[in-house]
Amino acid sequence: MQSRAQVVIIGCGVVGASTAYHLTELGCADLLVVDQGPLFTTGGSSSHAPGLVFQTNPSRTMTQLARHTVELYQGMDLDGQACYHPVGGIEVAATPERWHDLKRKYGLATSWGLEAELISPAEVVERISLVDSQRIRGGLLVPSDGIAKSVRAVEAMGRAAQSRGARFEGETQVTGFDIADGRVRGVRTTRGNVEAETVLICAGIWGPKVGRLAGIAIPVQPLGHQYARTTPVGALAGATQEVTHPILRHQDSSMYFRQVFDGYGVGSYQHRSLPVSAEDIPSSRRDAPGSRGDWQQMPSVMAFTADDFKQPWQDACELLPALRSTQLADAMNGLFLFTSDGMPVLGESRDVRGLWVAEAVWVTHSGGIGRAMAEWIVEGKPGVDLREGDLHRFEAFAHSPAYVRARGSQNFQEVYDIIHPLQPMEEPRPLRTSPFYPRQQELGAYFLEASGWERPHWFESNIGLLERRALDGQVADEREPWAARYWSPIVGAEARATRAAAALYDMTPLKRVEVSGLGALTFLQRLTTGEMNKAVGAVTYTLLLDERGGIRSDITVARLGDQRFQVGCNGPLDVDWLEHHRPADGSVHLTDLTSATCCLGLWGPKAREVLGRITGDDVSNDGLRFFRAKRIDVAEVPVTALRLSYVGELGWELYAPTEYGLRLWDLLWAAGQPSGLVAGGRGAFNALRVEKGYRSWGTDMWAEHNPYEAGLGFAVRMDSGDFVGREALLRAGTQPTRRLTCLVLDDPSKLVLGKEPVLAGGRVVGFVTSATQGYSVGQSIAYAWLPTSETDGGAMLEIEYFGQRYPARVAADPLFDPQMQRMRA
Ligand SMILES: Cc1cc2nc3c(=O)[nH]c(=O)nc-3n(C[C@H](O)[C@H](O)[C@H](O)COP(=O)(O)OP(=O)(O)OC[C@H]3O[C@@H](n4cnc5c(N)ncnc54)[C@H](O)[C@@H]3O)c2cc1C
């Protein structure tokens, strides 16, 4: 076997093969793909996957990746045999809740550019004659969904890569890595060592084991999943084509179906979760535990547990009565990967440079992810925004085997559930709590979870604010049941109380790092779009861009010393970005301050009156100006006060060492009572920031968008010297063709929640990002990505929400206090 290659890919499943295909397409031909199994049916998950491709996903990125898979495999064949059967996909609803939810899913599909249709039970039966129409209320049809022939696609892509110079070696197991000076130098295999500059782990369910060989943790969990094939179905007798029926999902029973010639394939997620340790999965057919049928002895297949299939089989026969006269011809517990958030794990290791990972990828997304990985490796950036799948999105706890196992198992259970966008994880909770937690509990906080933190969304103790409104003759807010989940009218009351008096917001979960060292200023100047060389005490809202001018993050930088900056980030990805660009000469230090400090936002017109009661420091407008930072004492608590606000009010972010947290809360609370201070939750916070027009990175904009498109041109100082992304911005110009646009619904009593399609003249032209009731402006607000051609001249637009169309129009941005009078007061 060759002893050197520029790139080595470990694993020739559908992910490894797709990445090899795309890498060679980009001109990277010095490439070696090794697999412990025989080529091209290696015995991994791709070797037995039934290959259903349902493209619609709540994630726009995942839908884009699936669309590329379809395009790629549809144009591919192996010796004249198709790699994709575009038979269409139908998700049926057996319950009113599911039927209602399919309308939301229809909206998602169209938001992301998929052709889709809601169809009646009779129309489902027209397409899949085996379905009992009495059992269903209708279905969602996506005509371009279908079956990917994964083994065929692996071989077709492998051959194409070989024809461009890549080498493939089967029955070659990677047993170790050569790593020096934090870089991968090569791999050790059962057939000799191979030097390499870049190594990509596409080892599927063996990924954690392979990662450990290199000393890196890959947070994925292998789980068993049941799939069976029936004996011939009478109604399909004589079928000559493998599949003509659309693929079928029956999510109310956590099941899916596909035709296989004259039989049917039946998959179930209904059973208990069956986690397996990667270390316990055999690597070859010889030592595999065995199953039934032609999957026997594939190492990724565990013995079929028939008891787990009893109820699913009954459910299958109810939906498809023709199956009653069949039996299971073969059946398995096949293994594949789940993650703590349902997304794949992609990217380059921070600890071992040159070592990349592409794990927990379904066949559905394999074409798109192979392309994105190849672009990322060769060009430094994937063509699609992969923030949701980035290896570095996880907090430290999310790498622990206990967490990955618990969350992976829950995700398995919920894979077909109707999941509300705000639905929190159930276990493990509480995981991370701020020092204010006991007081929040006393105030009846309704907690949701994010990044492991318990975050109050509203406080039951504020219910009295509603009664006061009722006495004033105003009615309480109401919402339809879906939008009312994880919400209370108290949210609106807290928002109004913030605008009327003052509120305390727990901002502790906001990630913050200290950037210090002799090179700190130069480093930040180079990475951000703003001017960092300001007087000590200056605070700057600025952007991190990538080389293409895409927004990697929006951050707040407070200059606390000559070469000491506190950076308010959006999450671990920002820390990774900073780490990635940190100079190697040791002149810049990064220290994560998140756990060491806590933060309270004190905001509202009476915030100064409250703070003034308990500090001797000058917090007047002149004493601590807008967008300035100052070290103050709040009674005996040492506090760094940043005069800014994400809710658009006068006030400060007050940072203190964690151990002072409770004291700080108690001091502010007591001082605030005469002024009507309340505790505010995330619900109010979000509503206030949206009506103030403040963007939320990851929801409103991401690396796909440049600052001018996102309405953040004000944060770009072209005269602040060279910075990452500057050249690209110059090329792009300041007049975009699409824009994050503020819309208001004509009927303020209606509400959308985000990701809904926006239509102009009945045609989908964009999608919603953040949406909320604007409690102060009395309007229902939705930000949306729209082509500028659709937003000029007061065009009439509509937003589709669960099948209903709400008229909307473009509005001034921001709706609340555009003159910034309240914050500057
Ligand atoms: C029953 C079942 C049904 C499924 N149905 C669908 C479906 O309908 N649609 C869908 O989209 N997805 C489906 N999936 C999921 C899908 O099969 C997997 O997510 C996908 O195949 C994973 O591809 P992969 O390339 O990452 O892994 P694999 O195909 O497992 O490839 C990994 C490869 O790495 C090799 N390898 C591992 N360790 C080493 C080593 N040390 N040295 C050398 N080589 C090594 C293995 O031999 C293997 O070939 C299903 C999964 C199961 C189990």
The ligand as a Gaussian input file, in Angstrom:
#p B3LYP/6-31G(d) Opt

LIG

0 1
 C      -31.448000       0.356000      10.033000
 C      -31.002000       1.682000       9.539000
 C      -31.773000       2.357000       8.640000
 C      -31.368000       3.585000       8.169000
 N      -32.144000       4.210000       7.254000
 C      -31.747000       5.375000       6.744000
 C      -32.526000       6.005000       5.744000
 O      -33.548000       5.473000       5.321000
 N      -32.137000       7.216000       5.292000
 C      -31.004000       7.808000       5.750000
 O      -30.707000       8.903000       5.319000
 N      -30.228000       7.221000       6.675000
 C      -30.562000       6.024000       7.182000
 N      -29.800000       5.431000       8.135000
 C      -28.588000       6.107000       8.624000
 C      -27.435000       5.896000       7.664000
 O      -27.361000       4.564000       7.296000
 C      -26.119000       6.307000       8.285000
 O      -26.250000       7.528000       8.962000
 C      -25.048000       6.461000       7.214000
 O      -25.007000       5.304000       6.404000
 C      -23.688000       6.683000       7.846000
 O      -22.705000       6.706000       6.846000
 P      -21.173000       6.751000       7.248000
 O      -20.407000       6.791000       5.995000
 O      -20.959000       7.824000       8.238000
 O      -20.918000       5.407000       8.063000
 P      -20.660000       3.939000       7.554000
 O      -21.458000       3.615000       6.378000
 O      -20.826000       3.059000       8.744000
 O      -19.163000       3.959000       7.129000
 C      -18.122000       4.049000       8.053000
 C      -16.996000       3.202000       7.549000
 O      -15.847000       3.374000       8.361000
 C      -15.155000       2.161000       8.377000
 N      -14.258000       2.159000       9.524000
 C      -14.604000       2.307000      10.831000
 N      -13.501000       2.243000      11.614000
 C      -12.454000       2.076000      10.777000
 C      -11.058000       1.949000      10.997000
 N      -10.526000       1.980000      12.222000
 N      -10.259000       1.787000       9.934000
 C      -10.777000       1.739000       8.671000
 N      -12.100000       1.847000       8.423000
 C      -12.926000       2.017000       9.462000
 C      -16.257000       1.133000       8.468000
 O      -15.856000      -0.125000       8.042000
 C      -17.332000       1.746000       7.575000
 O      -17.286000       1.244000       6.274000
 C      -30.174000       4.167000       8.611000
 C      -29.394000       3.475000       9.529000
 C      -29.791000       2.256000       9.985000
 C      -28.923000       1.536000      10.951000

